[in-house]
Amino acid sequence: MKFGNQTITIVTVSEGATRDRYNNPEVVRTPNVVTGCRVRPLSATETVALGDVVTDAQKATCPPVPAVLDATAADEVVVDGITYSLIGPPRVHRDFRRLSHVTLNLQRITA
């Protein structure tokens, strides 16, 4: 099922088998392209207390494909070349007995 005409990339962030010189596991980023999504803005806030900080929230509605269903808060979502953090788990929606769609809450904080 298609919810929009946007393509997003879910970047799965995991630990690699090798370690750096400080014995930390290397970060492995695996891109997963998902088509048929709809991304829309939710809200934006600006705080000027200790510098100018802008929080941009977006909501993505996607088909229930494995890359979306398996996304975690450690993963990144790229929309139109902009990288967002995933806030919370994917929200799965059912239509009677089958999966209907999945929503992802996204956030980008810039200073």
DRENDO-1510 file (C-alpha; in Angstrom, 1 decimal, always signed):
<recs>
REC; n; res; u; v; w
REC; 1; MET; +0.0; +0.0; +0.0 .
REC; 2; LYS; +1.3; +3.5; -0.9 .
REC; 3; PHE; +0.7; +6.5; +1.5 .
REC; 4; GLY; +2.6; +9.1; -0.5 .
REC; 5; ASN; +5.2; +9.7; -3.2 .
REC; 6; GLN; +8.2; +10.3; -0.9 .
REC; 7; THR; +11.2; +8.1; -0.5 .
REC; 8; ILE; +13.0; +8.0; +2.8 .
REC; 9; THR; +16.1; +6.2; +3.9 .
REC; 10; ILE; +16.2; +4.5; +7.3 .
REC; 11; VAL; +19.8; +4.2; +8.3 .
REC; 12; THR; +20.3; +1.3; +10.7 .
REC; 13; VAL; +23.0; +2.2; +13.2 .
REC; 14; SER; +24.7; -0.8; +14.8 .
REC; 15; GLU; +28.0; -1.8; +16.3 .
REC; 16; GLY; +30.6; -3.4; +14.1 .
REC; 17; ALA; +32.8; -6.4; +14.8 .
REC; 18; THR; +36.0; -4.3; +14.8 .
REC; 19; ARG; +37.1; -1.8; +17.4 .
REC; 20; ASP; +39.0; +1.5; +17.1 .
REC; 21; ARG; +42.2; +2.4; +18.9 .
REC; 22; TYR; +40.3; +3.3; +22.1 .
REC; 23; ASN; +38.6; -0.2; +22.1 .
REC; 24; ASN; +35.2; +1.2; +21.2 .
REC; 25; PRO; +33.1; -0.7; +18.7 .
REC; 26; GLU; +33.0; +0.9; +15.3 .
REC; 27; VAL; +29.7; +2.2; +14.2 .
REC; 28; VAL; +28.2; +0.6; +11.1 .
REC; 29; ARG; +25.5; +2.5; +9.1 .
REC; 30; THR; +23.3; +0.4; +6.8 .
REC; 31; PRO; +20.9; +2.4; +4.5 .
REC; 32; ASN; +17.5; +0.9; +3.7 .
REC; 33; VAL; +15.4; +2.8; +1.1 .
REC; 34; VAL; +11.6; +2.9; +1.7 .
REC; 35; THR; +9.3; +4.2; -1.0 .
REC; 36; GLY; +5.6; +5.2; -0.8 .
REC; 37; CYS; +5.9; +7.3; +2.3 .
REC; 38; ARG; +4.4; +10.6; +3.3 .
REC; 39; VAL; +6.4; +13.0; +5.6 .
REC; 40; ARG; +4.8; +16.1; +7.0 .
REC; 41; PRO; +5.8; +18.7; +9.6 .
REC; 42; LEU; +4.3; +18.5; +13.1 .
REC; 43; SER; +5.8; +21.6; +14.8 .
REC; 44; ALA; +8.9; +23.6; +15.3 .
REC; 45; THR; +10.1; +25.4; +18.4 .
REC; 46; GLU; +12.9; +27.9; +18.9 .
REC; 47; THR; +14.8; +28.5; +22.2 .
REC; 48; VAL; +17.1; +31.4; +22.6 .
REC; 49; ALA; +18.2; +30.8; +26.2 .
REC; 50; LEU; +21.8; +29.5; +25.7 .
REC; 51; GLY; +22.1; +30.1; +22.0 .
REC; 52; ASP; +19.6; +29.6; +19.2 .
REC; 53; VAL; +18.3; +26.0; +19.2 .
REC; 54; VAL; +15.6; +25.0; +16.8 .
REC; 55; THR; +13.7; +21.7; +17.2 .
REC; 56; ASP; +11.9; +20.5; +14.0 .
REC; 57; ALA; +9.4; +17.6; +14.4 .
REC; 58; GLN; +8.1; +15.6; +11.5 .
REC; 59; LYS; +5.8; +12.6; +11.1 .
REC; 60; ALA; +6.4; +9.9; +8.5 .
REC; 61; THR; +3.6; +7.5; +7.4 .
REC; 62; CYS; +5.1; +4.4; +5.7 .
REC; 63; PRO; +4.1; +1.0; +4.4 .
REC; 64; PRO; +4.7; -1.8; +6.9 .
REC; 65; VAL; +8.0; -3.1; +5.4 .
REC; 66; PRO; +10.8; -4.7; +7.5 .
REC; 67; ALA; +13.1; -1.7; +7.5 .
REC; 68; VAL; +10.4; +0.5; +9.1 .
REC; 69; LEU; +9.1; -2.2; +11.5 .
REC; 70; ASP; +12.6; -3.0; +12.7 .
REC; 71; ALA; +13.6; +0.7; +13.2 .
REC; 72; THR; +14.9; +1.7; +16.7 .
REC; 73; ALA; +15.7; +4.9; +18.4 .
REC; 74; ALA; +19.3; +4.4; +17.6 .
REC; 75; ASP; +18.6; +4.6; +13.9 .
REC; 76; GLU; +18.5; +7.7; +11.6 .
REC; 77; VAL; +16.0; +8.7; +9.0 .
REC; 78; VAL; +17.0; +10.7; +5.9 .
REC; 79; VAL; +14.3; +12.8; +4.2 .
REC; 80; ASP; +15.2; +14.9; +1.2 .
REC; 81; GLY; +18.9; +14.9; +2.3 .
REC; 82; ILE; +18.1; +16.0; +5.9 .
REC; 83; THR; +18.9; +13.5; +8.7 .
REC; 84; TYR; +16.4; +13.1; +11.6 .
REC; 85; SER; +16.5; +11.2; +14.8 .
REC; 86; LEU; +13.8; +8.6; +15.4 .
REC; 87; ILE; +11.8; +9.5; +18.6 .
REC; 88; GLY; +10.3; +6.4; +20.2 .
REC; 89; PRO; +9.4; +3.1; +18.6 .
REC; 90; PRO; +7.6; +2.7; +15.3 .
REC; 91; ARG; +3.8; +2.9; +15.8 .
REC; 92; VAL; +2.1; +0.0; +14.0 .
REC; 93; HIS; -1.5; +0.5; +12.9 .
REC; 94; ARG; -3.7; -2.4; +12.0 .
REC; 95; ASP; -6.7; -2.6; +9.7 .
REC; 96; PHE; -8.8; -5.5; +11.0 .
REC; 97; ARG; -6.3; -8.5; +10.8 .
REC; 98; ARG; -3.5; -7.0; +8.7 .
REC; 99; LEU; -0.9; -4.4; +9.2 .
REC; 100; SER; -2.1; -1.1; +7.6 .
REC; 101; HIS; +0.7; +1.3; +8.0 .
REC; 102; VAL; +3.5; +2.5; +10.4 .
REC; 103; THR; +4.1; +6.0; +11.7 .
REC; 104; LEU; +7.5; +7.3; +12.7 .
REC; 105; ASN; +8.0; +10.4; +14.8 .
REC; 106; LEU; +11.1; +12.3; +13.7 .
REC; 107; GLN; +13.1; +15.1; +15.2 .
REC; 108; ARG; +16.0; +17.3; +14.2 .
REC; 109; ILE; +17.7; +19.7; +16.6 .
REC; 110; THR; +19.9; +22.4; +15.1 .
REC; 111; ALA; +21.9; +25.1; +16.9 .
</recs>
